[in-house]
Amino acid sequence: MNIAILLDNTARRVPHALAVSTHHSPPAPADDPRAVRWNYHDFARRAAGTASWLLDQPGVMPGERVALAMGNEPGFLQVLFGCWIAGLCVVPMNAKLHAREFAALLADADARLCLASREQHAALRALDGEDSAAGRSVPGDCALWHADAALLDEQAAMPAAPLADVEADDPAWLFYTSGTTGRSKGAMLSHRNLMFMTQAYYADIDRLDTDDTIVHAAPLSHGSGLYALPHIARGSHNLIVDHFSCDAIFEAIALYPNVSFFAAPTMLVRLINDDRTASDPRSLLTQLKTVIYGGAPMYVTDLRRALECFGPRLYQLYGQGESPMTITGLDKRHHAALMAGGTEALPPDRVEALLGSCGYPRTGVQVRILDEDGEPLPAGQIGEVATRSDARMLGYWRQPAASEAALRDGWLLTGDLGSLDEDGLLTLKDRSKDLVISGGSNIYPREVEDVLLEHVDVAEASVLGVPHPEWGEEVVAVIVARRPGLDAEALDQWCLDRIARFKRPKRYVFVDELPKNAYGKVLKTALKQRVASPESPASPAPQQVGGDPSL
């Protein structure tokens, strides 16, 4: 069962339906070289040509890994399905990563090829002169290609490759998510996992057809790219914008009926705060069908405002890279009940529980709450969230110990803490890992701390996530300096030279010492309280760097 059959079947059934197009804000003229408009026959033909090109490359055999360091562009979908047609495993990489981070993932995945967008290709090429012994150069056995229009057209002109015969449990998508130790872990998702996720979309979220459009404003390398699959399977239109903006979303909604998009809560907050939404949301959103939000906590106050703006068009999901987009969900019917303040079927006393929850288990998905010994807990008690379904990953790439820790008797241990009520409603309480989620992006403090501690003038560092009204959380670094005069600007540049921009701290707090317990462990809870209340006399004075926390 090859997941690429979704495209193959659709291209045969509705070959002339609009499959992929681009949108730029302000709108580009029809003859703009960036403009793309493929029907499903074109899309499938291009992907099959890419498959032939891939299999012609030296050392590339079915089952090999091919990495994509690509932003939001049609070529991402062409190469993605080309890999699957060829029986290859895709390694999607966040286009915002630093070149050294790309190189580390390429080495860990043992990728044979990396296709990169212009900016990412240039950054990786710039590593060529660096010391490979330090793990900073592109691995020598990984061929780097610039996936520009000329290369994609060259691939499209190749003879069409047949659909590879693969097993349902063969890896199809190797998604890297950092661990608490700072070492990246590649969650192996199979063709079966992706097919289950696709079918769960129809069961829980929406029915789709050729008159639907999904706007890819969030990264294709993450949730938005995964949700391209159910739309491609039903012949929907995939509209790709190169970056999120309120203008792009509003223009897309005005151009096409039945528009859906996946958004991190921070994107919803931007749309809510836009003057156009506040002035006349109903006429502006007439053609909007569904907004799927997830990937970070949604504050109750923001959810109430989103309901006022978007009405019963919202669907909340909770998932992980290890169980893609498919653990629990809060559907449109429940959002409509929240708008009404309760219904006969949903008494008002349940409204508050729903507002603070992340919904019910998805179709075909089991969820449990486990104690420290792995035993199920009764309703209402807090423990680790565990899930079991055909969306559950195969394991972590070449990390058997991590796989054994995360997978127990068929269950995935999520590392999140939560509780289930008597009706099966899941409410997350905290994360057992120190993960920071800012603007929908996962940031692991240990990784940032390691970079800061490389600086000669940093004696100690503790990185925290503190609440932020728009981004959910922002990264704050608490620093013990070795010498007077060390400032935020110097540390900010240090981080920019070594890690992705979105991971760097947005505030630096300088202290004489970090609070610790008797065993020498930093008391991050105490630090968070101090950092979150900078007006307190007991709090250290922060230094702010940058403006927009997403940059």
TIPA-330566 format. One line per 4 residues: number of its first residue (from 1); their letters; for each residue x, y, z of C-alpha. Coordinates in nm, 2 decimals, padded with zeros to 4 digits. Layout:
N
NUM = A = X,Y,Z ~ ...
END
This chain:
551
1 = MNIA = 00.00,00.00,00.00 ~ 00.19,00.30,-00.13 ~ 00.05,00.64,00.00 ~ 00.12,00.78,-00.35
5 = ILLD = -00.19,00.59,-00.47 ~ -00.39,00.88,-00.34 ~ -00.25,01.11,-00.62 ~ -00.26,00.83,-00.88
9 = NTAR = -00.63,00.75,-00.82 ~ -00.73,01.12,-00.82 ~ -00.54,01.19,-01.14 ~ -00.73,00.91,-01.31
13 = RVPH = -01.07,01.01,-01.17 ~ -01.06,01.39,-01.21 ~ -00.75,01.47,-01.43 ~ -00.86,01.82,-01.52
17 = ALAV = -00.95,01.94,-01.16 ~ -00.73,02.21,-01.03 ~ -00.46,02.05,-00.81 ~ -00.19,02.30,-00.71
21 = STHH = -00.15,02.67,-00.76 ~ 00.04,02.96,-00.60 ~ -00.08,03.29,-00.45 ~ 00.13,03.59,-00.37
25 = SPPA = 00.03,03.90,-00.18 ~ -00.02,04.13,-00.35 ~ -00.15,03.90,-00.63 ~ 00.11,03.83,-00.90
29 = PADD = 00.02,03.87,-01.27 ~ -00.06,03.55,-01.47 ~ 00.27,03.56,-01.65 ~ 00.48,03.59,-01.33
33 = PRAV = 00.74,03.31,-01.33 ~ 00.65,03.22,-00.97 ~ 00.29,03.15,-01.08 ~ 00.20,02.78,-01.10
37 = RWNY = -00.14,02.62,-01.19 ~ -00.14,02.24,-01.23 ~ -00.43,02.02,-01.28 ~ -00.42,01.67,-01.14
41 = HDFA = -00.30,01.51,-01.46 ~ -00.01,01.76,-01.46 ~ 00.07,01.71,-01.10 ~ 00.08,01.33,-01.12
45 = RRAA = 00.29,01.34,-01.44 ~ 00.54,01.58,-01.28 ~ 00.57,01.36,-00.97 ~ 00.61,01.04,-01.17
49 = GTAS = 00.89,01.21,-01.37 ~ 01.06,01.32,-01.04 ~ 01.04,00.96,-00.93 ~ 01.24,00.85,-01.24
53 = WLLD = 01.49,01.13,-01.19 ~ 01.54,01.03,-00.82 ~ 01.60,00.66,-00.91 ~ 01.85,00.76,-01.17
57 = QPGV = 02.07,00.93,-00.91 ~ 02.38,00.74,-00.80 ~ 02.33,00.52,-00.49 ~ 01.96,00.58,-00.47
61 = MPGE = 01.76,00.26,-00.42 ~ 01.40,00.21,-00.29 ~ 01.38,00.26,00.08 ~ 01.65,00.53,00.09
65 = RVAL = 01.60,00.87,00.26 ~ 01.56,01.19,00.06 ~ 01.56,01.51,00.25 ~ 01.36,01.83,00.16
69 = AMGN = 01.50,02.16,00.28 ~ 01.23,02.35,00.10 ~ 00.99,02.63,00.19 ~ 00.63,02.65,00.08
73 = EPGF = 00.63,02.61,-00.29 ~ 00.47,02.37,-00.54 ~ 00.80,02.18,-00.58 ~ 00.77,02.05,-00.23
77 = LQVL = 00.45,01.85,-00.33 ~ 00.61,01.74,-00.66 ~ 00.92,01.60,-00.49 ~ 00.72,01.46,-00.19
81 = FGCW = 00.50,01.24,-00.42 ~ 00.79,01.17,-00.65 ~ 00.97,01.02,-00.35 ~ 00.68,00.80,-00.26
85 = IAGL = 00.62,00.69,-00.62 ~ 00.98,00.58,-00.63 ~ 00.95,00.39,-00.29 ~ 01.17,00.64,-00.10
89 = CVVP = 01.13,00.78,00.25 ~ 01.09,01.16,00.27 ~ 01.28,01.36,00.54 ~ 01.10,01.69,00.56
93 = MNAK = 01.31,01.96,00.73 ~ 01.19,02.29,00.87 ~ 01.30,02.56,00.62 ~ 01.38,02.79,00.91
97 = LHAR = 01.66,02.58,01.05 ~ 02.02,02.69,01.05 ~ 02.24,02.53,00.79 ~ 02.43,02.34,01.06
101 = EFAA = 02.11,02.20,01.19 ~ 02.02,02.09,00.83 ~ 02.36,01.92,00.80 ~ 02.31,01.73,01.13
105 = LLAD = 01.98,01.60,01.03 ~ 02.12,01.49,00.69 ~ 02.39,01.30,00.86 ~ 02.16,01.13,01.12
109 = ADAR = 01.91,01.03,00.85 ~ 02.19,00.90,00.63 ~ 02.02,01.08,00.34 ~ 02.13,01.01,-00.01
113 = LCLA = 01.98,01.33,-00.16 ~ 01.88,01.67,-00.03 ~ 01.67,01.89,-00.25 ~ 01.67,02.25,-00.12
117 = SREQ = 01.51,02.58,-00.20 ~ 01.73,02.87,-00.31 ~ 01.80,03.02,00.04 ~ 01.85,02.68,00.20
121 = HAAL = 02.07,02.56,-00.08 ~ 02.30,02.86,-00.05 ~ 02.33,02.82,00.32 ~ 02.42,02.45,00.29
125 = RALD = 02.67,02.52,00.02 ~ 02.84,02.78,00.25 ~ 02.92,02.50,00.48 ~ 03.15,02.32,00.23
129 = GEDS = 03.46,02.48,00.37 ~ 03.39,02.40,00.73 ~ 03.55,02.13,00.94 ~ 03.36,01.81,00.86
133 = AAGR = 03.51,01.65,01.17 ~ 03.30,01.89,01.38 ~ 02.98,01.77,01.20 ~ 02.92,02.10,01.03
137 = SVPG = 02.95,02.01,00.67 ~ 02.70,01.84,00.44 ~ 02.77,01.47,00.46 ~ 02.99,01.36,00.17
141 = DCAL = 02.76,01.08,00.06 ~ 02.46,01.32,00.04 ~ 02.41,01.49,-00.29 ~ 02.28,01.84,-00.26
145 = WHAD = 02.05,01.98,-00.54 ~ 01.90,02.32,-00.59 ~ 01.53,02.24,-00.65 ~ 01.47,02.54,-00.87
149 = AALL = 01.22,02.56,-01.16 ~ 01.47,02.44,-01.41 ~ 01.54,02.12,-01.21 ~ 01.18,02.05,-01.14
153 = DEQA = 01.09,02.10,-01.51 ~ 01.38,01.87,-01.60 ~ 01.24,01.60,-01.37 ~ 00.89,01.65,-01.50
157 = AMPA = 01.01,01.57,-01.85 ~ 01.16,01.23,-01.75 ~ 00.97,00.91,-01.84 ~ 00.70,00.84,-01.58
161 = APLA = 00.81,00.59,-01.32 ~ 00.56,00.32,-01.21 ~ 00.42,00.32,-00.86 ~ 00.66,00.13,-00.64
165 = DVEA = 00.53,-00.17,-00.46 ~ 00.59,-00.11,-00.09 ~ 00.47,-00.27,00.23 ~ 00.22,-00.08,00.44
169 = DDPA = 00.47,-00.06,00.73 ~ 00.76,00.07,00.52 ~ 00.88,00.42,00.64 ~ 00.74,00.70,00.43
173 = WLFY = 00.79,01.02,00.63 ~ 01.09,01.06,00.88 ~ 00.99,01.36,01.10 ~ 01.26,01.50,01.33
177 = TSGT = 01.15,01.62,01.67 ~ 01.42,01.72,01.92 ~ 01.45,01.53,02.25 ~ 01.50,01.67,02.59
181 = TGRS = 01.87,01.59,02.57 ~ 01.90,01.81,02.27 ~ 01.96,01.52,02.02 ~ 01.71,01.51,01.74
185 = KGAM = 01.49,01.21,01.71 ~ 01.34,01.10,01.38 ~ 00.99,00.96,01.42 ~ 00.94,00.70,01.15
189 = LSHR = 00.59,00.72,01.00 ~ 00.48,00.45,00.76 ~ 00.24,00.44,00.46 ~ -00.02,00.29,00.69
193 = NLMF = 00.02,00.57,00.94 ~ -00.03,00.84,00.68 ~ -00.33,00.65,00.53 ~ -00.50,00.62,00.87
197 = MTQA = -00.44,00.99,00.93 ~ -00.59,01.07,00.59 ~ -00.90,00.87,00.65 ~ -00.94,01.01,01.00
201 = YYAD = -00.97,01.35,00.85 ~ -01.29,01.25,00.66 ~ -01.43,01.07,00.97 ~ -01.38,01.36,01.21
205 = IDRL = -01.32,01.69,01.03 ~ -01.47,01.74,00.68 ~ -01.59,01.58,00.37 ~ -01.40,01.70,00.07
209 = DTDD = -01.43,01.72,-00.31 ~ -01.30,01.91,-00.61 ~ -01.48,02.23,-00.50 ~ -01.27,02.25,-00.18
213 = TIVH = -00.95,02.46,-00.14 ~ -00.69,02.41,00.13 ~ -00.46,02.71,00.18 ~ -00.10,02.61,00.28
217 = AAPL = 00.01,02.91,00.49 ~ 00.17,02.70,00.76 ~ 00.49,02.50,00.67 ~ 00.44,02.21,00.42
221 = SHGS = 00.72,02.03,00.62 ~ 00.48,02.00,00.91 ~ 00.10,01.98,00.97 ~ -00.01,02.16,00.66
225 = GLYA = 00.19,01.93,00.43 ~ 00.04,01.62,00.61 ~ -00.31,01.76,00.56 ~ -00.24,01.80,00.19
229 = LPHI = -00.30,01.43,00.17 ~ -00.67,01.41,00.24 ~ -00.73,01.70,00.01 ~ -00.53,01.54,-00.27
233 = ARGS = -00.71,01.21,-00.22 ~ -01.04,01.38,-00.29 ~ -00.92,01.61,-00.57 ~ -00.92,01.94,-00.38
237 = HNLI = -00.73,02.24,-00.47 ~ -00.40,02.31,-00.29 ~ -00.32,02.68,-00.28 ~ 00.03,02.75,-00.17
241 = VDHF = 00.14,03.08,-00.02 ~ 00.51,03.13,00.05 ~ 00.45,03.27,00.40 ~ 00.16,03.34,00.63
245 = SCDA = 00.00,03.68,00.63 ~ -00.35,03.81,00.70 ~ -00.36,03.95,00.35 ~ -00.28,03.62,00.19
249 = IFEA = -00.56,03.44,00.39 ~ -00.82,03.70,00.32 ~ -00.74,03.72,-00.05 ~ -00.75,03.34,-00.08
253 = IALY = -01.09,03.33,00.09 ~ -01.22,03.60,-00.15 ~ -01.10,03.41,-00.45 ~ -01.22,03.05,-00.37
257 = PNVS = -01.52,02.88,-00.21 ~ -01.50,02.62,00.07 ~ -01.16,02.74,00.19 ~ -00.98,02.55,00.47
261 = FFAA = -00.64,02.59,00.63 ~ -00.43,02.46,00.92 ~ -00.31,02.72,01.17 ~ -00.11,02.75,01.48
265 = PTML = -00.29,02.95,01.75 ~ -00.06,03.24,01.69 ~ -00.19,03.26,01.33 ~ -00.55,03.27,01.46
269 = VRLI = -00.46,03.55,01.70 ~ -00.32,03.76,01.41 ~ -00.63,03.71,01.21 ~ -00.85,03.80,01.51
273 = NDDR = -00.65,04.11,01.57 ~ -00.67,04.23,01.21 ~ -00.88,04.54,01.17 ~ -01.07,04.38,00.88
277 = TASD = -01.18,04.09,01.09 ~ -01.31,04.32,01.37 ~ -01.50,04.55,01.13 ~ -01.69,04.29,00.92
281 = PRSL = -01.60,03.93,00.99 ~ -01.92,03.78,00.84 ~ -01.88,03.92,00.49 ~ -01.51,03.87,00.49
285 = LTQL = -01.53,03.50,00.58 ~ -01.83,03.40,00.38 ~ -01.64,03.14,00.18 ~ -01.44,03.01,00.47
289 = KTVI = -01.52,02.64,00.55 ~ -01.29,02.52,00.82 ~ -01.00,02.64,01.03 ~ -00.80,02.35,01.19
293 = YGGA = -00.59,02.48,01.48 ~ -00.34,02.30,01.69 ~ 00.03,02.25,01.76 ~ 00.03,02.48,02.07
297 = PMYV = -00.19,02.57,02.36 ~ -00.49,02.79,02.28 ~ -00.57,03.03,02.56 ~ -00.94,03.03,02.66
301 = TDLR = -00.97,03.41,02.60 ~ -00.83,03.37,02.25 ~ -01.06,03.08,02.18 ~ -01.37,03.29,02.28
305 = RALE = -01.26,03.57,02.05 ~ -01.19,03.32,01.77 ~ -01.54,03.18,01.81 ~ -01.68,03.53,01.77
309 = CFGP = -01.48,03.59,01.45 ~ -01.49,03.26,01.28 ~ -01.81,03.11,01.41 ~ -01.86,02.73,01.40
313 = RLYQ = -01.59,02.68,01.15 ~ -01.32,02.58,01.40 ~ -01.17,02.23,01.46 ~ -00.91,02.18,01.73
317 = LYGQ = -00.67,01.89,01.72 ~ -00.41,01.74,01.94 ~ -00.14,01.53,01.80 ~ 00.24,01.48,01.78
321 = GESP = 00.50,01.40,01.52 ~ 00.49,01.05,01.66 ~ 00.11,01.02,01.60 ~ 00.06,01.28,01.32
325 = MTIT = -00.23,01.52,01.37 ~ -00.44,01.23,01.52 ~ -00.49,01.19,01.89 ~ -00.79,01.40,02.00
329 = GLDK = -01.01,01.66,01.85 ~ -01.28,01.91,01.93 ~ -01.52,01.93,01.64 ~ -01.74,02.20,01.48
333 = RHHA = -02.05,02.08,01.67 ~ -01.88,02.14,02.00 ~ -01.75,02.48,01.89 ~ -02.10,02.57,01.79
337 = ALMA = -02.22,02.47,02.14 ~ -01.95,02.68,02.29 ~ -02.07,02.98,02.10 ~ -02.42,02.93,02.23
341 = GGTE = -02.30,02.89,02.58 ~ -02.44,02.54,02.60 ~ -02.73,02.34,02.45 ~ -02.97,02.07,02.57
345 = ALPP = -02.71,01.81,02.47 ~ -02.43,02.02,02.62 ~ -02.52,02.17,02.95 ~ -02.36,02.50,03.04
349 = DRVE = -02.15,02.34,03.31 ~ -01.97,02.14,03.04 ~ -01.88,02.45,02.84 ~ -01.59,02.55,03.06
353 = ALLG = -01.46,02.20,03.06 ~ -01.46,02.20,02.68 ~ -01.30,02.54,02.65 ~ -01.00,02.42,02.84
357 = SCGY = -00.97,02.08,02.68 ~ -00.83,01.94,02.36 ~ -01.13,01.73,02.28 ~ -01.22,01.36,02.25
361 = PRTG = -01.02,01.07,02.10 ~ -01.03,01.07,01.72 ~ -01.21,00.79,01.53 ~ -01.02,00.47,01.57
365 = VQVR = -00.79,00.61,01.84 ~ -00.76,00.50,02.20 ~ -00.63,00.73,02.47 ~ -00.54,00.65,02.83
369 = ILDE = -00.39,00.82,03.13 ~ -00.10,00.62,03.29 ~ 00.07,00.64,03.62 ~ 00.44,00.62,03.68
373 = DGEP = 00.43,00.24,03.65 ~ 00.24,00.24,03.32 ~ -00.09,00.14,03.48 ~ -00.42,00.31,03.37
377 = LPAG = -00.55,00.58,03.60 ~ -00.92,00.64,03.67 ~ -01.11,00.94,03.53 ~ -01.01,01.27,03.67
381 = QIGE = -00.66,01.17,03.78 ~ -00.35,01.33,03.62 ~ -00.09,01.12,03.45 ~ 00.10,01.07,03.13
385 = VATR = -00.12,01.07,02.81 ~ -00.08,00.75,02.61 ~ -00.24,00.67,02.27 ~ -00.28,00.37,02.04
389 = SDAR = -00.40,00.36,01.68 ~ -00.27,00.30,01.33 ~ -00.14,00.65,01.33 ~ 00.13,00.56,01.59
393 = MLGY = 00.48,00.58,01.46 ~ 00.70,00.27,01.40 ~ 00.97,00.41,01.63 ~ 01.26,00.65,01.64
397 = WRQP = 01.51,00.62,01.36 ~ 01.82,00.43,01.48 ~ 01.74,00.50,01.85 ~ 01.62,00.17,02.00
401 = AASE = 01.64,00.29,02.36 ~ 01.43,00.60,02.29 ~ 01.18,00.38,02.09 ~ 01.15,00.13,02.38
405 = AALR = 01.09,00.42,02.62 ~ 00.82,00.57,02.40 ~ 00.64,00.26,02.28 ~ 00.49,00.02,02.54
409 = DGWL = 00.27,-00.28,02.45 ~ 00.15,-00.10,02.14 ~ 00.09,00.23,02.31 ~ 00.27,00.56,02.25
413 = LTGD = 00.37,00.75,02.56 ~ 00.34,01.11,02.46 ~ 00.54,01.27,02.75 ~ 00.24,01.50,02.81
417 = LGSL = 00.05,01.51,03.14 ~ -00.33,01.53,03.14 ~ -00.65,01.38,03.26 ~ -00.96,01.22,03.11
421 = DEDG = -01.31,01.28,03.25 ~ -01.59,01.02,03.26 ~ -01.69,01.11,02.91 ~ -01.34,01.07,02.76
425 = LLTL = -01.27,01.44,02.73 ~ -00.89,01.50,02.74 ~ -00.75,01.80,02.92 ~ -00.37,01.86,02.91
429 = KDRS = -00.22,01.98,03.24 ~ 00.15,02.02,03.17 ~ 00.43,01.87,02.97 ~ 00.67,01.63,03.13
433 = KDLV = 00.94,01.75,02.89 ~ 01.06,02.11,02.90 ~ 00.93,02.18,02.56 ~ 00.86,02.54,02.47
437 = ISGG = 00.60,02.60,02.20 ~ 00.62,02.94,02.04 ~ 00.41,03.03,01.74 ~ 00.34,02.66,01.68
441 = SNIY = 00.72,02.57,01.66 ~ 00.87,02.33,01.91 ~ 01.18,02.46,02.09 ~ 01.38,02.25,02.34
445 = PREV = 01.55,02.45,02.61 ~ 01.85,02.21,02.64 ~ 01.94,02.27,02.28 ~ 01.95,02.65,02.33
449 = EDVL = 02.13,02.62,02.67 ~ 02.40,02.41,02.51 ~ 02.46,02.69,02.26 ~ 02.47,02.96,02.52
453 = LEHV = 02.71,02.77,02.74 ~ 02.96,02.75,02.45 ~ 03.01,03.13,02.50 ~ 03.32,03.20,02.70
457 = DVAE = 03.15,03.46,02.92 ~ 02.85,03.25,03.01 ~ 02.89,03.06,03.34 ~ 02.54,02.91,03.36
461 = ASVL = 02.22,02.93,03.15 ~ 01.86,02.82,03.20 ~ 01.61,02.85,02.92 ~ 01.24,02.88,02.99
465 = GVPH = 00.91,02.92,02.81 ~ 00.70,03.20,02.95 ~ 00.34,03.29,02.85 ~ 00.31,03.54,02.56
469 = PEWG = -00.02,03.69,02.45 ~ 00.03,03.62,02.08 ~ 00.28,03.34,02.05 ~ 00.16,03.12,02.33
473 = EEVV = 00.51,03.12,02.48 ~ 00.83,03.31,02.42 ~ 01.19,03.18,02.49 ~ 01.36,03.35,02.79
477 = AVIV = 01.72,03.28,02.89 ~ 01.84,03.33,03.25 ~ 02.21,03.39,03.25 ~ 02.49,03.39,03.50
481 = ARRP = 02.78,03.58,03.34 ~ 03.15,03.52,03.41 ~ 03.22,03.89,03.37 ~ 03.04,04.22,03.39
485 = GLDA = 02.93,04.38,03.07 ~ 02.80,04.08,02.89 ~ 02.48,04.19,02.72 ~ 02.18,04.06,02.53
489 = EALD = 02.29,04.19,02.20 ~ 02.61,03.98,02.21 ~ 02.43,03.67,02.31 ~ 02.16,03.72,02.05
493 = QWCL = 02.42,03.74,01.77 ~ 02.60,03.43,01.92 ~ 02.27,03.23,01.89 ~ 02.19,03.36,01.55
497 = DRIA = 02.52,03.23,01.42 ~ 02.45,02.88,01.56 ~ 02.08,02.79,01.57 ~ 01.76,02.88,01.38
501 = RFKR = 01.64,03.23,01.44 ~ 01.30,03.12,01.58 ~ 01.48,02.92,01.86 ~ 01.68,03.20,02.00
505 = PKRY = 01.58,03.37,02.33 ~ 01.37,03.68,02.29 ~ 01.46,03.80,02.64 ~ 01.77,03.77,02.85
509 = VFVD = 01.76,03.79,03.23 ~ 02.10,03.83,03.41 ~ 02.13,03.70,03.77 ~ 02.40,03.64,04.02
513 = ELPK = 02.31,03.27,04.06 ~ 02.04,03.02,03.95 ~ 01.81,02.89,04.22 ~ 01.87,02.52,04.28
517 = NAYG = 01.75,02.24,04.50 ~ 01.97,02.02,04.73 ~ 02.07,01.80,04.45 ~ 02.19,02.09,04.23
521 = KVLK = 01.90,02.09,03.99 ~ 01.79,02.43,03.87 ~ 01.44,02.52,04.00 ~ 01.28,02.63,03.67
525 = TALK = 00.94,02.68,03.83 ~ 01.08,02.94,04.06 ~ 01.26,03.10,03.77 ~ 00.94,03.11,03.56
529 = QRVA = 00.76,03.29,03.84 ~ 01.03,03.56,03.86 ~ 01.07,03.60,03.49 ~ 00.69,03.62,03.43
533 = SPES = 00.67,03.91,03.68 ~ 00.95,04.14,03.59 ~ 00.79,04.42,03.79 ~ 00.85,04.23,04.12
537 = PASP = 01.14,04.37,04.33 ~ 01.27,04.01,04.36 ~ 01.29,03.97,03.99 ~ 01.61,04.03,03.79
541 = APQQ = 01.60,04.30,03.52 ~ 01.55,04.16,03.17 ~ 01.70,04.27,02.85 ~ 01.47,04.25,02.54
545 = VGGD = 01.61,04.17,02.20 ~ 01.44,04.18,01.87 ~ 01.07,04.26,01.82 ~ 00.85,03.99,01.66
549 = PSL = 00.91,03.67,01.86 ~ 00.87,03.47,01.55 ~ 01.18,03.62,01.39
END
